């Protein structure tokens, strides 16, 4: 009598990846589209945890450090530099572009190398993807503000719509402290924009991050299953990884949310713990019967 594959709803698929070793016996019988849908749901959940961590932990810490850094910038402001916003264009009294590093303690692995870049010309879309623009989180041109999100995409808006640019101003050595206070208020008003950009990009970011971290694991798992004489083709191993990656990424993001960085990625550790659990849980005879492809 032929063995029928159990039918699962989408959420039963997601729950099965966490609660049932026997569920994985049926993965190779699922269509690729089913596994992709389950993986996408898992990445949305992982992305939500990532966004929550940014909102509750990383962004507040970054803004706190940035607040202190602005005070450092004020103390180190060049003696002769004059920055002017006339209501239409942002200019300086020098023709050289200006680059600003992150203040001490404000760096993050999710942000570009440097904080801010002022360009004397408005960059094109192609130029934004190249250095020096791509290595900065924020870019100001004479008329436009650009913000780079975690996936390397740019959001732009006219300076006339940026908080803090409602009225003309001039920054000099004499009024720098007043302007720093104004910048701090503008940054706090921009926080919802930054948070929204990361939230929208988080599922895509988690997908890319997962494939990058798990690429080597695919080949190692394929060789391990061959070693154990489990006859599973490479494509089916990749499909199996899609399901295990959900567990690994969600646990990784949940740990980062609760405890912060531990100095080591739990993604690969969790992946191989799950693999070891499955190998010990599966009955070899059943595995051989179901994986003959």
Buried (B, 14 or more C-beta within 10 A) or exposed (E): EEEEEEEBEEEBBBEBBBEEBBBBBBBBBBEEEBBEBBBBBBBEBBBBBBBBBBBEBBBEBBBEBBBEBBBEBBEEBEEEBEBBBEEEEBBBEEEEEBBBBBBEEBBBEBBBEBBBBBBBEEBEEEBBBEEBBBEBBBBBBBEBBBBBBBBEBBBBEEBEEBBBBEEEBEBBEEEBEEBBEBBBEBBEEBEEEBBEBBBBBBBBBBBBBBEEBBEEBBEBBBEBBEEEEBEBEEEBBBBBBBBBBBBBBBBBBBBBBEEEEEEEBBBBEBBBBBBEEBBEEBEEEEBEEBBEE
